[in-house]
Amino acid sequence: DCPPPIVDGVVFTGSGEAARAIFRQLAARPVDSALAPLLAETAGLNALIADESALPEQLVSDAVRSAFGAAGQRCSSARLLCVPMESSQTVVDMLIGAMAELSVADPAYLDTDVGPLIDTASVERVQAHVDALMQVAGVKLLGRAALPLPAVSAPQQPAGGGLALPPLPADARPSFFAPVLLEIPSLSALPRRECFGPVLHVLRYDSRPVDSLEKLIRDINKLGYGLTMGLHSRLDSAHATARSSTAAGNLYINRDTIGAVVESQPFGGSRLSGTGPKAGGPNYVRRFAVEHVICTNTTASGGDHELLSLA
């Protein structure tokens, strides 16, 4: 249904498909309805790029948090990890090891790393994404975390001691999706549609050409999104290249790509990733205001206009 005429505007965070549906509904309102603006912040194919100078331990830690934190359901979650061919296997092996240590379980407990998706329909969409990719030539399954145990009659004792955890309800288990690590042969293999789930795509790139980083970023820009991008590098020249080349609204250097701090790190993107302005930025509140300009011809009433202006 179309939003009623009393709606002056819509603020939305979610998928690009849903944002476009809202656009169409606003446009379909009666002709005597106000032209309501839409502030949309959608997702993206967010990339985390590393060069040869990156510290593998820090890179893997940030990649796991960026891709699998909140079960990969953040709009800013990392979807693509680009690593140099020369050092890629070291990073991949460390990632697989880190994923094996992830606890996919009830988020009510502090030792849980990855919780469930919002519903079983989301699980089906993410699984369909993985299944479709596995049909593409050159795509490989590199690793996958373990799913939680089904419900049992007795409480589970967590590793390392502590309070016993109640069993996970049997009807809750279908909402979990174990984090997946896939390798893609090129950016062209990556679907253009957002995937809201714990799936990280690895791309090995040739870092030997001088302009390899700039070319990679520009190829990522061509995917059409512009929300977040991460760069792991100890080279100031690489930082400068990323700043000047990326279309992402938020660039994170030598850290993860999630958890922007409001006011100090305004958040938001453009292109397929949103309309702007950035949430938490200086222009956000202004977007909810309506400007009025009043112009008065003070000389039209006669008399000394300078004296009238003092009244």
Secondary structure, DSSP 8 states (H G I E B T S, - for coil): ----TT---EEEES-HHHHHHHHHHHHTS-TTS----EEEE-----EEEE-TTS-HHHHHHHHHHHHHGGGG-STT---EEEEEHHHHHHHHHHHHHHHHT--BS-TTSTT-SB---SSHHHHHHHHHHHHHHHTSTT-EEEEE--------SS-B--TTS-S-B----TTTGGG----EEEE-SSGGGS-SS---SSEEEEEEE---STTHHHHHHHHHHTTS--SEEEEE-S-HHHHHHHHHH---SEEEESS-S----TTTS-B---GGGB----BTSTTTGGGGS--------GGGG-S-HHHHTT-
